[in-house]
Amino acid sequence: MNPKKPRDKRELCYPFIFETSLKCDFEIATDELCCQVGAVLSHFAPDADIAPMLADLAALQRLIYNLNGSVRGKLGIFEADLEWLKARYDHYNEASRGSVTGFVLPQGPQPIPTLHLCRCGSKKVVRLLVRLEESGVAFDPILYRFANLLANFFFVLTVYLKQRWQVPEVPYVSINY
């Protein structure tokens, strides 16, 4: 079946929803990631103590949507964005004293599990970039760098919050590797 674009715009959720290109899948994955960051933000009441973290997450929502359009449209992720996110990563990593060096189970009070979903969502975005490139779609390699950094940032933020809230990490030791 090859669905046709409906005439009634109320029956169309996204202009590219019926295309078979992975570009649409990438855009939906980045949209989902941005929504997950919004879910994280919904767990916090305004608090001067965590205002910088909330501002970082709000800034990330805009950057994720810039990432969203960077495959189909003009590049929206720049070296300055990478440098900013690296600085925020370093800030939270230093604040948690780099305490996690191995695998941990993705658990804890909200919004920590949602941050772990953001981490996984970022990995899915990286994988879609791999598939896009494999299918012949050209894009700036900065997108790989940014999406990988996003995954690592969300992990560091879970560690930071768990330390701040005195929630112990539960290590995971693989029996497979």
ZALUM-395784 format. One record per residue (C-alpha): x, y, z; residue in one letter; residue number from 0. Coordinates in nm, 2 decimals, padded with zeros to 4 digits. Layout:
<kegu><px>X</px><py>Y</py><pz>Z</pz><pagu>a</pagu><zanu>NUM</zanu></kegu>
...
END
This chain:
<kegu><px>00.00</px><py>00.00</py><pz>00.00</pz><pagu>m</pagu><zanu>0</zanu></kegu>
<kegu><px>00.13</px><py>00.34</py><pz>-00.09</pz><pagu>n</pagu><zanu>1</zanu></kegu>
<kegu><px>-00.08</px><py>00.59</py><pz>00.11</pz><pagu>p</pagu><zanu>2</zanu></kegu>
<kegu><px>-00.16</px><py>00.92</py><pz>-00.05</pz><pagu>k</pagu><zanu>3</zanu></kegu>
<kegu><px>-00.14</px><py>01.26</py><pz>00.12</pz><pagu>k</pagu><zanu>4</zanu></kegu>
<kegu><px>-00.49</px><py>01.34</py><pz>00.23</pz><pagu>p</pagu><zanu>5</zanu></kegu>
<kegu><px>-00.66</px><py>01.65</py><pz>00.11</pz><pagu>r</pagu><zanu>6</zanu></kegu>
<kegu><px>-00.78</px><py>01.73</py><pz>00.46</pz><pagu>d</pagu><zanu>7</zanu></kegu>
<kegu><px>-00.49</px><py>01.87</py><pz>00.65</pz><pagu>k</pagu><zanu>8</zanu></kegu>
<kegu><px>-00.65</px><py>01.75</py><pz>00.98</pz><pagu>r</pagu><zanu>9</zanu></kegu>
<kegu><px>-00.57</px><py>01.39</py><pz>00.85</pz><pagu>e</pagu><zanu>10</zanu></kegu>
<kegu><px>-00.20</px><py>01.46</py><pz>00.81</pz><pagu>l</pagu><zanu>11</zanu></kegu>
<kegu><px>00.02</px><py>01.46</py><pz>01.12</pz><pagu>c</pagu><zanu>12</zanu></kegu>
<kegu><px>00.34</px><py>01.55</py><pz>00.94</pz><pagu>y</pagu><zanu>13</zanu></kegu>
<kegu><px>00.41</px><py>01.67</py><pz>00.59</pz><pagu>p</pagu><zanu>14</zanu></kegu>
<kegu><px>00.67</px><py>01.39</py><pz>00.53</pz><pagu>f</pagu><zanu>15</zanu></kegu>
<kegu><px>00.50</px><py>01.11</py><pz>00.71</pz><pagu>i</pagu><zanu>16</zanu></kegu>
<kegu><px>00.43</px><py>00.90</py><pz>00.41</pz><pagu>f</pagu><zanu>17</zanu></kegu>
<kegu><px>00.78</px><py>00.91</py><pz>00.25</pz><pagu>e</pagu><zanu>18</zanu></kegu>
<kegu><px>00.99</px><py>00.60</py><pz>00.26</pz><pagu>t</pagu><zanu>19</zanu></kegu>
<kegu><px>01.32</px><py>00.79</py><pz>00.33</pz><pagu>s</pagu><zanu>20</zanu></kegu>
<kegu><px>01.49</px><py>00.75</py><pz>00.67</pz><pagu>l</pagu><zanu>21</zanu></kegu>
<kegu><px>01.49</px><py>01.13</py><pz>00.69</pz><pagu>k</pagu><zanu>22</zanu></kegu>
<kegu><px>01.13</px><py>01.11</py><pz>00.83</pz><pagu>c</pagu><zanu>23</zanu></kegu>
<kegu><px>01.23</px><py>00.85</py><pz>01.08</pz><pagu>d</pagu><zanu>24</zanu></kegu>
<kegu><px>01.52</px><py>01.07</py><pz>01.19</pz><pagu>f</pagu><zanu>25</zanu></kegu>
<kegu><px>01.29</px><py>01.37</py><pz>01.23</pz><pagu>e</pagu><zanu>26</zanu></kegu>
<kegu><px>01.04</px><py>01.17</py><pz>01.43</pz><pagu>i</pagu><zanu>27</zanu></kegu>
<kegu><px>01.32</px><py>01.03</py><pz>01.66</pz><pagu>a</pagu><zanu>28</zanu></kegu>
<kegu><px>01.46</px><py>01.38</py><pz>01.73</pz><pagu>t</pagu><zanu>29</zanu></kegu>
<kegu><px>01.11</px><py>01.50</py><pz>01.79</pz><pagu>d</pagu><zanu>30</zanu></kegu>
<kegu><px>01.05</px><py>01.22</py><pz>02.04</pz><pagu>e</pagu><zanu>31</zanu></kegu>
<kegu><px>01.39</px><py>01.31</py><pz>02.21</pz><pagu>l</pagu><zanu>32</zanu></kegu>
<kegu><px>01.28</px><py>01.67</py><pz>02.24</pz><pagu>c</pagu><zanu>33</zanu></kegu>
<kegu><px>00.95</px><py>01.56</py><pz>02.39</pz><pagu>c</pagu><zanu>34</zanu></kegu>
<kegu><px>01.14</px><py>01.34</py><pz>02.65</pz><pagu>q</pagu><zanu>35</zanu></kegu>
<kegu><px>01.35</px><py>01.64</py><pz>02.75</pz><pagu>v</pagu><zanu>36</zanu></kegu>
<kegu><px>01.02</px><py>01.83</py><pz>02.80</pz><pagu>g</pagu><zanu>37</zanu></kegu>
<kegu><px>00.90</px><py>01.54</py><pz>03.02</pz><pagu>a</pagu><zanu>38</zanu></kegu>
<kegu><px>01.22</px><py>01.58</py><pz>03.23</pz><pagu>v</pagu><zanu>39</zanu></kegu>
<kegu><px>01.15</px><py>01.95</py><pz>03.27</pz><pagu>l</pagu><zanu>40</zanu></kegu>
<kegu><px>00.80</px><py>01.89</py><pz>03.38</pz><pagu>s</pagu><zanu>41</zanu></kegu>
<kegu><px>00.93</px><py>01.71</py><pz>03.70</pz><pagu>h</pagu><zanu>42</zanu></kegu>
<kegu><px>01.09</px><py>02.02</py><pz>03.84</pz><pagu>f</pagu><zanu>43</zanu></kegu>
<kegu><px>00.93</px><py>02.31</py><pz>04.02</pz><pagu>a</pagu><zanu>44</zanu></kegu>
<kegu><px>01.11</px><py>02.65</py><pz>03.97</pz><pagu>p</pagu><zanu>45</zanu></kegu>
<kegu><px>01.40</px><py>02.64</py><pz>04.21</pz><pagu>d</pagu><zanu>46</zanu></kegu>
<kegu><px>01.69</px><py>02.89</py><pz>04.20</pz><pagu>a</pagu><zanu>47</zanu></kegu>
<kegu><px>01.93</px><py>02.61</py><pz>04.30</pz><pagu>d</pagu><zanu>48</zanu></kegu>
<kegu><px>01.86</px><py>02.41</py><pz>03.99</pz><pagu>i</pagu><zanu>49</zanu></kegu>
<kegu><px>01.77</px><py>02.69</py><pz>03.76</pz><pagu>a</pagu><zanu>50</zanu></kegu>
<kegu><px>02.10</px><py>02.65</py><pz>03.56</pz><pagu>p</pagu><zanu>51</zanu></kegu>
<kegu><px>02.02</px><py>02.29</py><pz>03.49</pz><pagu>m</pagu><zanu>52</zanu></kegu>
<kegu><px>01.67</px><py>02.37</py><pz>03.38</pz><pagu>l</pagu><zanu>53</zanu></kegu>
<kegu><px>01.81</px><py>02.64</py><pz>03.15</pz><pagu>a</pagu><zanu>54</zanu></kegu>
<kegu><px>02.05</px><py>02.38</py><pz>03.00</pz><pagu>d</pagu><zanu>55</zanu></kegu>
<kegu><px>01.77</px><py>02.14</py><pz>02.93</pz><pagu>l</pagu><zanu>56</zanu></kegu>
<kegu><px>01.55</px><py>02.42</py><pz>02.78</pz><pagu>a</pagu><zanu>57</zanu></kegu>
<kegu><px>01.85</px><py>02.52</py><pz>02.56</pz><pagu>a</pagu><zanu>58</zanu></kegu>
<kegu><px>01.89</px><py>02.15</py><pz>02.46</pz><pagu>l</pagu><zanu>59</zanu></kegu>
<kegu><px>01.53</px><py>02.13</py><pz>02.34</pz><pagu>q</pagu><zanu>60</zanu></kegu>
<kegu><px>01.60</px><py>02.41</py><pz>02.08</pz><pagu>r</pagu><zanu>61</zanu></kegu>
<kegu><px>01.93</px><py>02.24</py><pz>01.98</pz><pagu>l</pagu><zanu>62</zanu></kegu>
<kegu><px>01.76</px><py>01.91</py><pz>01.93</pz><pagu>i</pagu><zanu>63</zanu></kegu>
<kegu><px>01.51</px><py>02.07</py><pz>01.70</pz><pagu>y</pagu><zanu>64</zanu></kegu>
<kegu><px>01.80</px><py>02.23</py><pz>01.52</pz><pagu>n</pagu><zanu>65</zanu></kegu>
<kegu><px>01.94</px><py>01.88</py><pz>01.49</pz><pagu>l</pagu><zanu>66</zanu></kegu>
<kegu><px>01.60</px><py>01.76</py><pz>01.36</pz><pagu>n</pagu><zanu>67</zanu></kegu>
<kegu><px>01.61</px><py>01.99</py><pz>01.05</pz><pagu>g</pagu><zanu>68</zanu></kegu>
<kegu><px>01.98</px><py>01.95</py><pz>00.98</pz><pagu>s</pagu><zanu>69</zanu></kegu>
<kegu><px>01.94</px><py>01.65</py><pz>00.75</pz><pagu>v</pagu><zanu>70</zanu></kegu>
<kegu><px>01.66</px><py>01.77</py><pz>00.53</pz><pagu>r</pagu><zanu>71</zanu></kegu>
<kegu><px>01.72</px><py>02.14</py><pz>00.56</pz><pagu>g</pagu><zanu>72</zanu></kegu>
<kegu><px>02.01</px><py>02.37</py><pz>00.64</pz><pagu>k</pagu><zanu>73</zanu></kegu>
<kegu><px>02.27</px><py>02.28</py><pz>00.90</pz><pagu>l</pagu><zanu>74</zanu></kegu>
<kegu><px>02.15</px><py>02.39</py><pz>01.25</pz><pagu>g</pagu><zanu>75</zanu></kegu>
<kegu><px>02.43</px><py>02.25</py><pz>01.47</pz><pagu>i</pagu><zanu>76</zanu></kegu>
<kegu><px>02.76</px><py>02.44</py><pz>01.49</pz><pagu>f</pagu><zanu>77</zanu></kegu>
<kegu><px>03.09</px><py>02.40</py><pz>01.66</pz><pagu>e</pagu><zanu>78</zanu></kegu>
<kegu><px>02.98</px><py>02.66</py><pz>01.92</pz><pagu>a</pagu><zanu>79</zanu></kegu>
<kegu><px>02.69</px><py>02.43</py><pz>02.01</pz><pagu>d</pagu><zanu>80</zanu></kegu>
<kegu><px>02.93</px><py>02.14</py><pz>02.06</pz><pagu>l</pagu><zanu>81</zanu></kegu>
<kegu><px>03.16</px><py>02.35</py><pz>02.28</pz><pagu>e</pagu><zanu>82</zanu></kegu>
<kegu><px>02.87</px><py>02.47</py><pz>02.49</pz><pagu>w</pagu><zanu>83</zanu></kegu>
<kegu><px>02.74</px><py>02.11</py><pz>02.54</pz><pagu>l</pagu><zanu>84</zanu></kegu>
<kegu><px>03.09</px><py>01.98</py><pz>02.62</pz><pagu>k</pagu><zanu>85</zanu></kegu>
<kegu><px>03.13</px><py>02.26</py><pz>02.88</pz><pagu>a</pagu><zanu>86</zanu></kegu>
<kegu><px>02.79</px><py>02.16</py><pz>03.04</pz><pagu>r</pagu><zanu>87</zanu></kegu>
<kegu><px>02.90</px><py>01.79</py><pz>03.03</pz><pagu>y</pagu><zanu>88</zanu></kegu>
<kegu><px>03.22</px><py>01.88</py><pz>03.21</pz><pagu>d</pagu><zanu>89</zanu></kegu>
<kegu><px>03.03</px><py>02.10</py><pz>03.46</pz><pagu>h</pagu><zanu>90</zanu></kegu>
<kegu><px>02.80</px><py>01.81</py><pz>03.57</pz><pagu>y</pagu><zanu>91</zanu></kegu>
<kegu><px>03.07</px><py>01.55</py><pz>03.55</pz><pagu>n</pagu><zanu>92</zanu></kegu>
<kegu><px>03.30</px><py>01.76</py><pz>03.78</pz><pagu>e</pagu><zanu>93</zanu></kegu>
<kegu><px>03.01</px><py>01.83</py><pz>04.01</pz><pagu>a</pagu><zanu>94</zanu></kegu>
<kegu><px>02.95</px><py>01.45</py><pz>04.05</pz><pagu>s</pagu><zanu>95</zanu></kegu>
<kegu><px>03.33</px><py>01.40</py><pz>04.07</pz><pagu>r</pagu><zanu>96</zanu></kegu>
<kegu><px>03.31</px><py>01.16</py><pz>03.77</pz><pagu>g</pagu><zanu>97</zanu></kegu>
<kegu><px>03.19</px><py>00.89</py><pz>04.01</pz><pagu>s</pagu><zanu>98</zanu></kegu>
<kegu><px>03.05</px><py>00.64</py><pz>03.76</pz><pagu>v</pagu><zanu>99</zanu></kegu>
<kegu><px>03.31</px><py>00.45</py><pz>03.56</pz><pagu>t</pagu><zanu>100</zanu></kegu>
<kegu><px>03.12</px><py>00.14</py><pz>03.46</pz><pagu>g</pagu><zanu>101</zanu></kegu>
<kegu><px>02.77</px><py>00.02</py><pz>03.38</pz><pagu>f</pagu><zanu>102</zanu></kegu>
<kegu><px>02.48</px><py>00.10</py><pz>03.61</pz><pagu>v</pagu><zanu>103</zanu></kegu>
<kegu><px>02.12</px><py>00.01</py><pz>03.61</pz><pagu>l</pagu><zanu>104</zanu></kegu>
<kegu><px>01.90</px><py>00.29</py><pz>03.47</pz><pagu>p</pagu><zanu>105</zanu></kegu>
<kegu><px>01.69</px><py>00.35</py><pz>03.78</pz><pagu>q</pagu><zanu>106</zanu></kegu>
<kegu><px>01.60</px><py>00.61</py><pz>04.04</pz><pagu>g</pagu><zanu>107</zanu></kegu>
<kegu><px>01.33</px><py>00.86</py><pz>04.11</pz><pagu>p</pagu><zanu>108</zanu></kegu>
<kegu><px>01.18</px><py>01.06</py><pz>03.83</pz><pagu>q</pagu><zanu>109</zanu></kegu>
<kegu><px>01.31</px><py>01.23</py><pz>03.62</pz><pagu>p</pagu><zanu>110</zanu></kegu>
<kegu><px>01.62</px><py>01.00</py><pz>03.62</pz><pagu>i</pagu><zanu>111</zanu></kegu>
<kegu><px>01.45</px><py>00.72</py><pz>03.43</pz><pagu>p</pagu><zanu>112</zanu></kegu>
<kegu><px>01.33</px><py>00.97</py><pz>03.17</pz><pagu>t</pagu><zanu>113</zanu></kegu>
<kegu><px>01.69</px><py>01.11</py><pz>03.14</pz><pagu>l</pagu><zanu>114</zanu></kegu>
<kegu><px>01.80</px><py>00.75</py><pz>03.07</pz><pagu>h</pagu><zanu>115</zanu></kegu>
<kegu><px>01.53</px><py>00.74</py><pz>02.80</pz><pagu>l</pagu><zanu>116</zanu></kegu>
<kegu><px>01.68</px><py>01.06</py><pz>02.66</pz><pagu>c</pagu><zanu>117</zanu></kegu>
<kegu><px>02.02</px><py>00.89</py><pz>02.66</pz><pagu>r</pagu><zanu>118</zanu></kegu>
<kegu><px>01.87</px><py>00.59</py><pz>02.47</pz><pagu>c</pagu><zanu>119</zanu></kegu>
<kegu><px>01.69</px><py>00.83</py><pz>02.23</pz><pagu>g</pagu><zanu>120</zanu></kegu>
<kegu><px>02.01</px><py>01.00</py><pz>02.15</pz><pagu>s</pagu><zanu>121</zanu></kegu>
<kegu><px>02.17</px><py>00.67</py><pz>02.06</pz><pagu>k</pagu><zanu>122</zanu></kegu>
<kegu><px>01.88</px><py>00.59</py><pz>01.83</pz><pagu>k</pagu><zanu>123</zanu></kegu>
<kegu><px>01.94</px><py>00.93</py><pz>01.66</pz><pagu>v</pagu><zanu>124</zanu></kegu>
<kegu><px>02.30</px><py>00.83</py><pz>01.61</pz><pagu>v</pagu><zanu>125</zanu></kegu>
<kegu><px>02.20</px><py>00.50</py><pz>01.46</pz><pagu>r</pagu><zanu>126</zanu></kegu>
<kegu><px>01.95</px><py>00.67</py><pz>01.23</pz><pagu>l</pagu><zanu>127</zanu></kegu>
<kegu><px>02.24</px><py>00.90</py><pz>01.11</pz><pagu>l</pagu><zanu>128</zanu></kegu>
<kegu><px>02.44</px><py>00.59</py><pz>01.04</pz><pagu>v</pagu><zanu>129</zanu></kegu>
<kegu><px>02.15</px><py>00.44</py><pz>00.83</pz><pagu>r</pagu><zanu>130</zanu></kegu>
<kegu><px>02.10</px><py>00.77</py><pz>00.65</pz><pagu>l</pagu><zanu>131</zanu></kegu>
<kegu><px>02.46</px><py>00.79</py><pz>00.55</pz><pagu>e</pagu><zanu>132</zanu></kegu>
<kegu><px>02.45</px><py>00.43</py><pz>00.45</pz><pagu>e</pagu><zanu>133</zanu></kegu>
<kegu><px>02.15</px><py>00.51</py><pz>00.22</pz><pagu>s</pagu><zanu>134</zanu></kegu>
<kegu><px>02.34</px><py>00.79</py><pz>00.05</pz><pagu>g</pagu><zanu>135</zanu></kegu>
<kegu><px>02.21</px><py>01.09</py><pz>00.24</pz><pagu>v</pagu><zanu>136</zanu></kegu>
<kegu><px>02.49</px><py>01.34</py><pz>00.29</pz><pagu>a</pagu><zanu>137</zanu></kegu>
<kegu><px>02.51</px><py>01.56</py><pz>00.60</pz><pagu>f</pagu><zanu>138</zanu></kegu>
<kegu><px>02.77</px><py>01.73</py><pz>00.81</pz><pagu>d</pagu><zanu>139</zanu></kegu>
<kegu><px>02.96</px><py>01.50</py><pz>01.04</pz><pagu>p</pagu><zanu>140</zanu></kegu>
<kegu><px>02.91</px><py>01.74</py><pz>01.33</pz><pagu>i</pagu><zanu>141</zanu></kegu>
<kegu><px>02.56</px><py>01.58</py><pz>01.36</pz><pagu>l</pagu><zanu>142</zanu></kegu>
<kegu><px>02.73</px><py>01.25</py><pz>01.47</pz><pagu>y</pagu><zanu>143</zanu></kegu>
<kegu><px>02.94</px><py>01.43</py><pz>01.72</pz><pagu>r</pagu><zanu>144</zanu></kegu>
<kegu><px>02.65</px><py>01.63</py><pz>01.86</pz><pagu>f</pagu><zanu>145</zanu></kegu>
<kegu><px>02.42</px><py>01.33</py><pz>01.89</pz><pagu>a</pagu><zanu>146</zanu></kegu>
<kegu><px>02.69</px><py>01.11</py><pz>02.06</pz><pagu>n</pagu><zanu>147</zanu></kegu>
<kegu><px>02.76</px><py>01.39</py><pz>02.30</pz><pagu>l</pagu><zanu>148</zanu></kegu>
<kegu><px>02.39</px><py>01.43</py><pz>02.38</pz><pagu>l</pagu><zanu>149</zanu></kegu>
<kegu><px>02.38</px><py>01.06</py><pz>02.49</pz><pagu>a</pagu><zanu>150</zanu></kegu>
<kegu><px>02.68</px><py>01.11</py><pz>02.72</pz><pagu>n</pagu><zanu>151</zanu></kegu>
<kegu><px>02.54</px><py>01.44</py><pz>02.86</pz><pagu>f</pagu><zanu>152</zanu></kegu>
<kegu><px>02.21</px><py>01.28</py><pz>02.96</pz><pagu>f</pagu><zanu>153</zanu></kegu>
<kegu><px>02.40</px><py>01.00</py><pz>03.14</pz><pagu>f</pagu><zanu>154</zanu></kegu>
<kegu><px>02.62</px><py>01.25</py><pz>03.33</pz><pagu>v</pagu><zanu>155</zanu></kegu>
<kegu><px>02.31</px><py>01.44</py><pz>03.43</pz><pagu>l</pagu><zanu>156</zanu></kegu>
<kegu><px>02.16</px><py>01.12</py><pz>03.58</pz><pagu>t</pagu><zanu>157</zanu></kegu>
<kegu><px>02.48</px><py>01.07</py><pz>03.78</pz><pagu>v</pagu><zanu>158</zanu></kegu>
<kegu><px>02.47</px><py>01.43</py><pz>03.89</pz><pagu>y</pagu><zanu>159</zanu></kegu>
<kegu><px>02.11</px><py>01.42</py><pz>04.01</pz><pagu>l</pagu><zanu>160</zanu></kegu>
<kegu><px>02.15</px><py>01.09</py><pz>04.19</pz><pagu>k</pagu><zanu>161</zanu></kegu>
<kegu><px>02.45</px><py>01.22</py><pz>04.38</pz><pagu>q</pagu><zanu>162</zanu></kegu>
<kegu><px>02.27</px><py>01.54</py><pz>04.46</pz><pagu>r</pagu><zanu>163</zanu></kegu>
<kegu><px>01.97</px><py>01.35</py><pz>04.59</pz><pagu>w</pagu><zanu>164</zanu></kegu>
<kegu><px>02.19</px><py>01.08</py><pz>04.76</pz><pagu>q</pagu><zanu>165</zanu></kegu>
<kegu><px>02.05</px><py>00.80</py><pz>04.55</pz><pagu>v</pagu><zanu>166</zanu></kegu>
<kegu><px>02.30</px><py>00.52</py><pz>04.52</pz><pagu>p</pagu><zanu>167</zanu></kegu>
<kegu><px>02.40</px><py>00.39</py><pz>04.18</pz><pagu>e</pagu><zanu>168</zanu></kegu>
<kegu><px>02.33</px><py>00.02</py><pz>04.12</pz><pagu>v</pagu><zanu>169</zanu></kegu>
<kegu><px>02.63</px><py>-00.13</py><pz>03.93</pz><pagu>p</pagu><zanu>170</zanu></kegu>
<kegu><px>02.57</px><py>-00.37</py><pz>03.65</pz><pagu>y</pagu><zanu>171</zanu></kegu>
<kegu><px>02.83</px><py>-00.63</py><pz>03.59</pz><pagu>v</pagu><zanu>172</zanu></kegu>
<kegu><px>02.78</px><py>-00.81</py><pz>03.26</pz><pagu>s</pagu><zanu>173</zanu></kegu>
<kegu><px>02.80</px><py>-01.18</py><pz>03.23</pz><pagu>i</pagu><zanu>174</zanu></kegu>
<kegu><px>02.83</px><py>-01.15</py><pz>02.86</pz><pagu>n</pagu><zanu>175</zanu></kegu>
<kegu><px>03.15</px><py>-00.95</py><pz>02.81</pz><pagu>y</pagu><zanu>176</zanu></kegu>
END
